[in-house]
Amino acid sequence: MFRNSGQHVKSAVHKHHFFHAVLFPRTALALAVCGLLFAAGCERQKVETGAEQSAPAAPAAVIDQAAAEGFSTEYWSAGQAQVIDAEAAAQALTRAVTQLLASPTEDHLEAAKLAWLDAHRELAAALPFIKVAFSPADLQHEGSELLLALNSWPVQAGYLDTVPGYSNSGIVNDTAIELTLANLRKQHRLTAHEEASTGFHALEVMLWGPTSERSAEQFVAASGGEQPEAQAANRRRELTRLIAEGISEDLAALAARWPLTANDLSQRYLAQVPVARVQWIRSAHLDMLRNEVLPRIPESSESDVESPLAADSKQALLAMLRNLQACWLPESGSGLAELLLDQRQTAALAQTFGELEERLLKMEDPIELAAPAELQRSRQQIDVLIGLISGDTRVPAREEDITPVSLQAPAE
């Protein structure tokens, strides 16, 4: 119902057309409301959607208890399914890396890259659920640490491997660092946030190379010498293997904590009354939009992007938005919009998701290559999503939709 993950990606240029499956029809009312509000402007900022922020915030909606119970339970189950998919994709990535190291060919390198893209997007699709799972105050730090271990970016390539002009740079050449997964976790972000030694973007550097010119030959095992394991080629192989292993280990541990029968994450969630769970989900989604989605849309073409080597920043962003939209505007059944928003807010939310999809699909990937004006408009649309989902943005009724009250007495 809420989850719309689709099939695993098999091509680096594949595009997710997920909005079409869950988007509300663009009714004439929604278009007219949006046109009216755009002309009037909004207090948050001038944007290309129908929304106007009012002060004070919208009054709290009365939430149906039974509907909240059904929604919140199904949402957790959908999250479990998505996390299982992310775990499976990580396992497939580990197998692809193992195959590459056993037989370093260009075909096997390409297969490992495609497995990385698939697993990375499955993690992005799981973010709306992971944010909810780690919403309790005493779990937020743990949740942040998990995501930093899996998806820290940007990454300093020279912290991991040889880069142009520095032939002895990186952990690959630093034989003082014993290559174990435990040591890599200790080295991760040790003195600076860009010093990533675990997670998808560290593995991205290893597979694509610091300058996107990695060849399979660079994964061929070296022999000879008194300590062959200390040679850069062999350390590169081991570093790549360990990073992939760490990704699988982290996602397997998360999946083990998710089932409704587990006395861990799920029990913390189910201990809340249904209405509180719904508000919990809303708050987590707002946090994701502000702290995960917006940072992935650079303010200028010179900003850091999530996956500059794999050229995957746009697709990762779309994967994040996919399950967020499916939760609020599901293809069937009741979503969060029905529980928390009025009809005009719901129509404006659908309109904004549609316009954002259309804009993102036209952008280059990575999106740092997009025109600055398009980047700014996308950021504005995310800001509008935040206003609508929070309930702070009110959408007034059109004058022609207001039924006039007759002043004449009814005929006898």
N, C-alpha and C positions, 0 to 999 in steps of 0.2 A: 504493500500500500504506500508506504512512505519512501521505500528504497527503490532507486531506479538506476542501479549500477551498470546494467548492460553487460555485454561480453567483454572479456579481457582484450586489450589492445594488441594487435599483431603488427601494426605499422606505425612508424614514427610520425607519419603525416596524417594518421586517422583523426577525424574530427567527431566529437560527441554532439549529436543533435538531440540532446536530452530534453531541451525545453519544450519541444513540440509534443512530447508525450504527456506533459503535466500542465501545460499552460491553459489558463481559462480562455475562452473565446474573447477576442477583442470586440466587445460590443460597442454600438454607437454611443451608448451612455458613457462608457469608460473613456472613449476618445473625446467626447465633448467635454467631460469633466476635466480631462488632462489639458485640453486646449484652453479652457477657461482659466485654469489655475496657472498655466504657464504664462498667460498674458498678465495675470495679476502678480506673478512672482511668488516666491516663498521666503520666509524669514531665514531658513537654514542657508540657502543660496540658490541662485538661478540655475535651474536644471531643466532637463528635457522630459519631464514626466508630470503627471497630474498629482500634485500634493501641495498642501499649504500647512505650515506649522502654526499651531495656535498656542497661546499661553493662557491659562496653565495647561498641563498635559491632560490627555483624555481621561475621563473618569474610568475607574476599573470596571471591566465588563463582568457581568454575572455569568459564571462558567457552570455549565451543566456537569454535575458530579459524575453521572454515569458515562457521559461522553468523554470526560477527562480520564476516567479509569480505563476505558477501552483504548483511547488514543495513546496514553502514556505507556500502557503495557505493550501494545503493538510496536510502539516506537523503540522500546528497549530490545524487543525481539529482532526488529529490522537492523538495529545496531549490531547485534550479535552476528547476524548473517553477513553484514558488511565487514566486520572485523575478521570473520572466518575467511572471507574472500581475500582480504589483505594478507592474512597469514599464508594462505595457499599461494598467492602470487609471490610472496617473499621466499617461500620454499622453492618455487619454480626458478626464481632468480638465483638462489644458491646452487641449484642443479646446473643451471646454465653456466655459472662461473666455474663450477667444478669441471664441467665439460671443456670449457675454454682452457683451463690450466692443464688438463690431461692431454688435450690435443689443440695447441694454439694455432688455429686457422682463422682466416678472415671471416669465414662463414660462422664459426663459433663465437667470434668476437661480436659480430652483428647480432647473433641470437642473444647474447648476454645483454647487449644494449637494449634490444626490444623487450627483454624480460625486465630490465630496470624500468623502462617506461611504463610497462604494465603495472608493476608492483608500486611504483611511485604514485601513479594515479589512483590505485586502489587505496593507498594510505590517505591521499587527499580526500577521496570520497568518504572515508571513515571519520574525518575530522569533526563533522557536526555531532557525531555520536560520542566521540572521545571527549570532546569538550563538556558534554553533559555528564559523562561518567565521573569526571574529575572536578565537578562543580563544588562539592563540599569544601569549606575553607581549609580543613586540615588535609585535604587531598590535592589542592591546587598546585602546591609546589612539586609534588610527585608527578602530577600530570605534565607540568611544564618541563620537568627533567626528562620524562619519557619522550616528549615531542622534540626536545633539543637533541637527545641521543639519536633519534630517528631521522630528523629533518632539519638540523641546524644549517643555516645559510646566512650570508654567503660564505664560501670556503676559500681559504688561502691555499692555492695549489702547491706553493713552495713549502708548505708545512708538511706535505705528504710525499712529494716526489720531485725529481729533477725538473727545473724550469730553465728556459733559455737564459744564459748568462750566469747560471748558478748550477754547475754540474754536480755539486755534492750536497745539494739542498734536500731537505725533507727527511721524514722518518725512514724512507727507503735507504738512505745513505748513512743514517745515524745508528751505527752498530751498538751504541751505548744503550739504546732502547731495545730490550728483549721483546720480540714480537709474540705477545699473547693478547687475547681479547681483554683480559683484566687490565693489562698495561695500556692498551688503546683507550679504554674507558677512563683511565687516570689522566691520560694525555689530552683527552677531549676538552677543548675550550680552556686549556690549562691557564694561559696568561692573557688570552684575547678571544673574543667571541668568534672570530673568523678562523681560529685554529681548530677546525673540526677534524677528528680522527675516527669518528664512527658515523653511521647513518648514510642516507641515500646520497647526499651531495659529496661526501668523502668518496663513496664508491663511484660516483659520477666522474670525479677527477681521475680515478684509477682506470675506468673503462674508456673514457673519451680522451684522456691525456690532458695535461695542463693547457695545451693549446689546441685541443680538438683534433690532434693529428696522431692519435695512438694507432699503432699497428699491432697485429697479432704476434709478430716476431718479438716484440718487447716482453712477451709473456713466456718465451721459451726458457726452459730451465738452463742455468749455467752449471758447468762442471769444472773440475780441476781446482788446484789450490788446496791449502791446508784446511780452510774453512769455507767450503762452497756456500753454506747457508748464509754467510755474511756478504756475499756478492749482491750488488744492487738488483740484478735481475731476479734472483731468488727471493730477496726480501720484498720486491714488488709483488711477486706471485703470492707470498704468504700474507702480505698486508691486504691485498685484494680479497683473498679467501676469508680472512678474519673479519673484515668489514661486512661482507655478505653474511657471514655466520652471525654476527651481532644483530643485524637487522632481523633475521629469522628468529633469533632468540628473544628479542624484545617483543615482537608481534605474537609469538607463541605464548609468552607469559601473559600478555594482555588478553588474548583469546581465552586462556584458562580461567581468568578472573571474571568473565562476562556472563556465563549462564545464569538463569534465574535461580537455579538450585545452589549456586555458589554463595558462600557466606562472606562475600567481599563487596565488590563494586555494586552488584545488583541489589544486594540487601540494603545497602545505604540508600539506593534509589527507591526501592519499594517501601522503605520505612516511611517515606513521605506520603501525605495524603494526596490523592490524584490531582487536585487543583494546584498544590505546591509543586508537584512534578512538572505540570504544564508550564508554570512560571519559571521553574528551573531550566527547562528546555529553552524557553524564550530568552532568558538571560544569557545562557551559554551561546546561543546563536548570535546574539548581539555582540558578545565578546569575540566570537570568531570573525564576524564581519569587520570589526574594528581592528583586531590584532593579527588576523591571519589573511583575510582577503585584501583589505586596503594596502598593506605593505607589499603585496605581490603585484600591485598596479603602480609602477614607478611614477613619480611626479614629473620626471623628465626622461628623455631618451638616454641620459648618462647615468641613471640610477642603477643600483644593483638589481638583478632579477634572480628569480629562484633557481633556474636551471640554464645558465648561459651556454654551457657546453652541449647539453642534450637538446637545447632549444625547446624546452617543455614548459615554460612558465605559463603560457596561455592554457594549455590542456590541463595542467594541474589546477589552475584556477577554475576552469569549467567543471572539473570533477568535484571540487569543493562545493560549488554552487548547485550542482545537480541534486544532491540529496537534501540540501537546504531548501530548495524550491519545492521538491517533492513532498517535504514535510508540511510546508505551509499551504501548498496548492496541489494536493494529490490528484491523480487521474480519476480515482474513485474513492468514495467514502469521505469522512470528515477529516479535515486538516486543521492545523493551528489557526489559520486565517478564519475559519468558520467558528472556532471556539473563542477567539480573542479580538477579532476585528469586525467592523461593520461592513456592509456591502460595498460602500464606496471606497473604503480603504482596501478591501480585497481586490476590487477592480483595478485600483491604482497600483497595487502590488503586482498583479499579473501583468499590467502594462509595463511596469518598470523592468521586471524580469525579462519580458520579451524584447524590449529595446536594448537592454544590456547584452542579451544573447546575440542579437543582430550585430551589435557593434563589435563584440569580442570575436565573433566568427570572421569578421572582415579584417581583423588585425593580423599582423605578422606574428610568428612564434619563433623566438621569444618576443614578448610584447614591448620590450624596450625599443624595438625598431619602429613602433607605431608613431604616428605624428603626435607631438605634444598636446595638440588640441583634443585628439581622440582619447589620449590618456586622461586628460583632465575631465572630459565628459564622463568617462567610465567611473572615475572617482566620485563625481557628483551623483551618479546614479546609485552607487553603493551607499552614499550618504543618504539618499532618499529611501533606499531599502531599510536603513537603520531607523529612520524616522517613522516609517510605516509599521515596521515590525514591533517597534517599541510602543506604538500607539500614540506617540507624541504628535505625529502629523495627522491633522484632521482634513478630511476632504468634504467640503460643503456640497450640499445638494444643488443641482441646477435649478434655476428659477422655473423653468418649464416643467420640472418634475414634481413641483409642489402642487398638490391638489387644492384648487381654490375652494373656499367655504362659501356656500350660497347664502346671501343675505335675505333672500325672499322666503317667505313661509311656504311650505309645500301646499299644493293645490288640494282643496277638499275633494 
